[in-house]
Amino acid sequence: MGLDMYFYKKTYVKNWDHVPEYDHEVSVKLNGEPHPGIDPSKVSYIQEDVGSWRKANHIHAWFVDNCQKGVDECQESYVDLEKIKELLGICIEIRNNCPLVKGKVENGYSFGKDGEKIFNYVDGELMTNPEFAEDRLPTQSGFFFGGTGYDQWYMQDILDTIKMFEAELKKYEELEKLGLTLGLPEYYYRSSW
């Protein structure tokens, strides 16, 4: 239970007789044999997982605000290449401007005898410039959306996003170098909470 986030791509692979330079061969097997329920000649798209996050509420809020027009209903949303580059740039800025230092980080909470929330703290790492991160990629609270601190977990989501997007953009650029106009992937974001 909680905020789960998925980033994936769809690549058009439909074969057309009048466009032979984009001829694809699709094969789907079940236990080493052709899958009895899938006709490869009718496959139009291949969907691949690019990556995922868990309770990275700051990344989620960015997608909602920038790709979902503020609507957060766990819907699939198209993410154009410029938006991927924009979020990557923000993450790189945060990585470069908010180094971590040792400190006490929030690690959940319990309730006191009068029902008051008592936050638990453990040794960890905090961002040295949280205002910078908050200005560019603020956290968002929500039902089981994870912590809202600017700490090691926030930064790990930033680093994971950079790694994911840089690898994917490199693959995309390699496809562009081939001169493809058809068959370039389209990217999508979806959350579940």
N, C-alpha and C positions, 0 to 999 in steps of 0.2 A: 504494500500500500504506500502511496506517495507519488511524487512527481517523477514520472519516467518520460524520457525524451528521446526521439528517434530522428535521425537524419539519414536520408537514403536518396538513391538516384534511380531514375528510369531511363533506359536507353532504348530507342526505337530500333527494332531489328526486322521489321516486316520486309519481306522480299517482294520486289516489283519487277516484272519482266522488262519494262521499259527503262529501268535504272540498274543495269547489271553490275556497275562498279560498286554498288552497295549490297552485294549478295552476301547474306549471312547463312551460316549453318548452325542450326540450333538442335541440340540433343539433350533429352531429358531421360534419365535412366532410373529405374527402380530395381535394386538388387542386381545391377549389372545388365539388365535387359531394358529395352525401350519401355517407357512408362505407358501403361495401357490406357490411361485417362487423358493424356496430353498429346495432341497432334502437333508436332514441331512446325509443320508448314503453316499453322494458324497462329503461332506465337507472334505477337506484335511488339511487345515490350519485355525487357528483362529488368527486374527490380533488384537492386543490390543494397545491402546495408552499408552505409559509409561509416556510421558510428552512432553512439548513444551516450546519454548522460543520465545520472540519477540525482534528482534533487538539486540540480544546478539552476536555481531559481533566477539568478541574474542573466544567464544565457536564455532561459525560457522567456523572461520578460522582454528581452531584446527582440526575439522572434515575434512575440505577440505585438509589440509596438511597431515593428518595422516590416513585417511580412504578413501579418494577419489583421491589419487595420484595427488593432485594439480588441479584437474579438478572441476570447479564450474559451473555446468549446471543444478542445481536443480534436479539432479538424485537421485534415491534411492541407498544407499550405505550400504553394510553389515558392521557391527561393531562387531568385535570379543570381547570376554569377557576380554581379556588382555587389549585391547584398552579402554574399559569402566573403568577398574581398573586404568589404567594409567592416564586418564583424571580426575578421582576422586581424585587420589593422588595429582595431580597438584593443583586442586581446594582446597584441604585441606591445602596444603602448603601455598597457597595464603591467605586463611582465617586466618591461624595461624601466618603469618608473616607481614600482612598488615592491622593493625587495622585502623579504621576510626576515624577521628577527625573533629571537626566543621571547616567549611570554606566556601568559595564561589565556587559553581559549575556552570559549563556552562549549560545554559538552552535555547538552540536554538540561533538564530541570526536574525538580520534584515539587511537591506541595507541602507546605507547612501545616501545622495543626489547625490553623485558622483559614486554610485554603489558599494562602498566598503562595505565589510562584517563587521558588528558590532555585536560582541558576547554579549549575555545577560547572566548575572550571578545572581544567587539567593543563599540564605542561604542553606547550605546542609552539606554534609560530604565528605571529601577527604581521600584517602588512605595515610597513613604515609610513606609507602615504595613502591611507584609506580614503581620504577626500578625493584624491585623483581617481581612484577606482569607482567610488560612489558617483562621481560626476559623469563618468563615461559609461559605466555598466552597473547600475545600482541593483542591489538585492531586492527581492520581492517576497513578502511573507504570504503565506497561504496554508491551506489545510494540508499538512504533511509535505510542505514544500522544502523542508530542510532549513538549516541555519541561515541567519542573515548577517553573520559576522564577516569581516574582511580579514580572513585568516588563511591558514594553510589549505583548507578545503576549497575555499573560493579560488585560491591561486592554482590548485591542482586542476580545477575545471578549466581555467584559463589555459594552462599548459596543454591539457588534453585537446582542447579546441584548436589551438595552434597546430599541434601535430596532425590532427585529423584533416584540417582544412589545407594545410601546406601539401600534404601527401595527395589529396584529391585534386587540388589545383595543378599539381605537377602532371598527373595523369591526363587532366583535361587539356593542358597545353600540348602534351604529346599527341593527342588526337587531333588537335588543331593543326599541328605541323604536318600531319598526313593530308591536310587539305579537305577534311570531311566537312560537309555542310549538313548532310543527313547523318543521323546516328550519334550526334553529340548528346551527352547525358543531360537530363533535366533534374533539378534537385528539389527535394521536398522535406518539410519538417512536420512532425506530428508529436503531440504529447498525450499522455494518459495520466489522470490523477483521480 
